[in-house]
Amino acid sequence: MPRSVFFVSDSTGITIENLGRALLAQFGDTGFHHQTYVFIDSPAKVDTVIAAIDYAAERDGERPLVFSTQADPALRRRLAGCRGLLLDPFDAFTGLLAEELGKEPQSRRGHLHGIFDRNRYDSRMAAVEFTLRHDDGALPGRYSEAELILVGPSRTGKTPTSLYLAIQYGIRVANYPLLDEELESLRLPPALLACRDRLYGLVVDPERLQEIRSARRPGDRDYASPARCRHEVEAAIALFRRNAIPWLNATSMSVEEIAAHIISDLGLHR
């Protein structure tokens, strides 16, 4: 039976889910059943979660794993009464940080994913709007406003990576699918030449590209043919090398990994 796992947060749950899933991934041969409880910010809500944890403990015959971020010390103590193994980074680290910084934590919930810095939030939303408007080669005349321009063959992950960078980091990203004439000549179009220092190339293995294109356009045999996919990937790499464009083979990478490589390679501000 999969081990029961609870993610409990007084806000959106994004932080504790990411942390918990990263830790559980180190035990890949173990099955887990996840449940997430968000905005657990009152004693009554905590008691509801405790009831669910205790029920799972009784049903499974073993302690559930409980990953929690509760900024309120009273709610943390209340949740500690459950029959699960409580793993709370606030308990683990705030005491050490308070001692080192010489001040007590403010114990306010939702700081990381709430709107506490209006300017930063507005900047992120503007980046998302810019990225949506400049998807798939649109509005190349405004590429001078982009902080990053992703280039590569069609269906190599440019759009999801662009949106992730905009949403997560507030980076204004455009993306441009390389056309047949550009892949044949290995020359950049004028709109990209003017922004060469902000270009970054993405490719995937030809076999993976064929899988993706076949799923997206099942009736278009030429678009997804093995020969065309192989040619486009090889030509794109040659174009990147000829024009000194940093590039990445993203075949086995998540969008988070791709974004981290790009930020590191180009020295972008996170």
N, C-alpha and C positions, 0 to 999 in steps of 0.2 A: 504494500500500500504506500502511495506517495506520502512524504512527510508534509504535514500541514504547516503553512507559512502565512503569517499575518504581517501586513505592512500597515502601520497605524500612524497617522499624521494629524496635527492640528491645523494643517494648511492643505496644499494641493497633493502632497504625497510624492511629488516628483523626486525630491532629494533622497528620501529613504528608500523608495523603490529602486532607484539607480544604484545606491550603495548596497542594498540587500541583494539585488540580483547579481551584482559584481562579485560579492562574496560567495554566493551560492554557486556561481559558475565554476568556482574552484573545486567543486564536488560534482563534476559533470555526470558521474555514473549513479547519482542519487536522484530519485524522482521527487518532485515537489508539487504541492497543490497550493496556489497562491490566492489569498483574499486581501483586498485593499480597502481600508477605511480612511476616508479623508474628512477634514474639517471636524475632527473629534476634539472639541474645544470646551466641553462642559462635563461636570461629574456624571450627569445622566448619560451622555454619549459614551463616556469611558466605561460606564457600567454595562452598556449594551455590548461593547466590544469584549469586555471581560467574560460576559455570558457566552459569547460565540467561541472564545478561546477555550474556556473551561469545557464547553460541550465537545469541542474537537479533541481535547485531551482525554475525556471520558470515552469517546467513540473510538479513538485510535489506539488507546492504551500506551501513549507516549506523549511527552511534552511537545506542543507546537513551538515553532520558532517565531518569535515576535520581534520584528524590527520596528522601532518606534522613534519618532521625533516629537517630543512634547516639550515646548519651551517653558510651560508652567510647572514649577517643581511639585506643586500639590497634585496635579494631574499625573505627573510621572510616578509619584509615590502611590497614587491610587491604582494605576495600571500595573504596578509591580506586584499587586496582590493576586494577579491571574495565575493560572496553572501552566503557563508557558515559560520558555526560556526567553527572558526579556533582554534585548540587545539595543541599547539606546546610546547613540553617539553623544548626546547632550550630557548624560551622566559620565561618559568615558572621558570627555575632553574639556567641558566647560570649567571644571574645577582647576585643571592644570593651566588653562588659559587665564583664568581669573588670577591665579597666583603669579603667573609670569607677567601679566599686564598691570597688576596692582589695582584692579578694579573689579567690581561685581558685574555679572551679565545683566542685561535689562530684561531678559525673559519675555520678549515680545515675539509673538508667532508670525509666521508668514513673511519674514523679512526678505528671504532670498527670491521668492517668486511673486511677491506682492508689488504694488506700485508705490514704492517709497522714494524712489528717485524719478520724478516725473520727466526730467530732461532725458535721462537714460532710456526710459520706457518709450518716450516719443521718438527718440532716435532709432530705436529698434523697429518700431512700427513703420517709420519712414523707410528704413532699409528693406523691410518686407514688401512695401508697396513698390519701391524701385525695382526690386528683384522680380516681382510678378510682371511688371511692365516690360522688363528687358529679358524675358525668357525666350529661348529658342530663336535667337537672332533678331528679335524685335528692336526697333529704334536704335540702330547702330550709331546714328548721329549723336547720341547722348552718351556714348561710352566713356567720354572724358570725365563723367561724373561717377563712374564705377570705381570702387576700390579694388575689384578683382573681376576678371573675365575668364570664365571657364570655356575651353575649346576642346573639341574632339568630335569623332563620328557620332551620328545619331544613336541614341539609346545607350550611352555609356555612363549614365548617372549624373549628368550635369545639373538637371533641374532639381532633383531632391537634395543634392549637395548644396546648391545655391540657396535654396529655401532654408535648409538647416543653418547655414552660416548666417543668414539674415535674421532668423528668429532667435537663434541662440546667442549670437555675438554682435548683432547689429551691423554686419558688414554689407555694404551695397554691392551686390553681385549681378553681373550680366552673364549670359551664357550664349555661346555661338556654335551651331552645328556646322562642321566643315563640309563644304559643298564638293561635288565631283570635280569641278574645274580646279579647285584649290588643292585637292588631294592629288590630282594629276600633275599639276605644275609645281607643287610644293611651295607655293607662294601665298603669303598672307594677303587678304584684301586690305584696301587702304584704311578702313575703319579699325582694323586690328593692328596694323603697322604703327599707327599713331599712339597705341597704348601697349606696346610690346612689353614694357616693364611690369605690366599688371596681368599678363596672360599666364594661364596655367592649364596644361593639357591633361585630359583624362582618356584612358582607354581601358578596355577589358579584353580578355582572351577572345580570339575569334569564335571559339566554340560557345562561350557564354553569350557573346553578342548574337550569335545565331539563335540561341534559345530565347533570348529576350525579344528579338524581332519577330520570331515565329509566333510567340504568344501575343504580341501587340498587333500584328497584321497577318493573321493566319492565311489569308488568301493571296498575299503578295510574295510569290516564290523568289523573285529576283532580289527584293529588298533583304530577304533573310537567307539567301543562298550562301553556302559555305565559302565559295570562291570570292563573292563580293565582300563578305565579312572579313575574310583574311586580308584581302587587298586593302580595304579601308583602314584596318588596324595598322598594317605595315606602312601604308602611306602616311598615316597620321604621325606615327613615331618618327618617320623620316623627316616630315615637315617640322616636328618639334625640334629635332636635332639640328636641322639646317638653320633654323631661326633662333637657336639657343633659348628655347622655351622649356622651363621645368615641367616635368610631366610625371604621371603616376599610373601604374597598372592597378586598377581598383577591383580586380576580379573577385577576390576573396575578402574584401573589406566592407565593413558596415559604413554607413554614412558618417557616423561619428568618427571612425578611424580616418576616413578620407579627409574630413574637415580638419582633423588634428594635424595630418601630414601637410596639408596646404598651408595652414597657419604657421606651422614650424618652418616650412621651406621658404616661405615668402616673408617671414618676420612680421606678420600682421598682428595688430593689437587685439588681445582677447577681451 
